């Protein structure tokens, strides 16, 4: 029985590494690790330590996503090359390293402000929580106060 437990533990470790590489995408990680998705979900329910490790990886993937969002908001450079061909010597092109520039992405800035800037007013609409005596209101009567007597 101890040997079977060791195999399960090593499978969990393999799956955790695959989850980290896939940024938490379960299907991709399970396929890469050769482990059934049903095993992943069972381990999430039955093994608190495994679940905690997966939740920590989820935070890491969110951190990565935020760093990519910040990169889009700031603009960034990527290494690239420019190739020049010489008519006199076509077999020896000149290859120059360059930096390709990508400016700030307006959509990324808007998304950031809508999600992180709500308390500063960057929202499209406001949610109103209506309660009555501590109880949630389930229906609201609409009363029409227009004067139809002149019609």
Secondary structure, DSSP 8 states (H G I E B T S, - for coil): -HHHHHHHHHHHHHHHHHHHHTTT-HHHHHHHHT--HHHHHHHHHH-HHHHHHHHHHHHHHHHHHHHHHHHHHH-EEEEEEEEEEETTEEEEEEEEEEEEEE---HHHHHHHHHHH-GGGT--SS-----EETTEE------------TT-
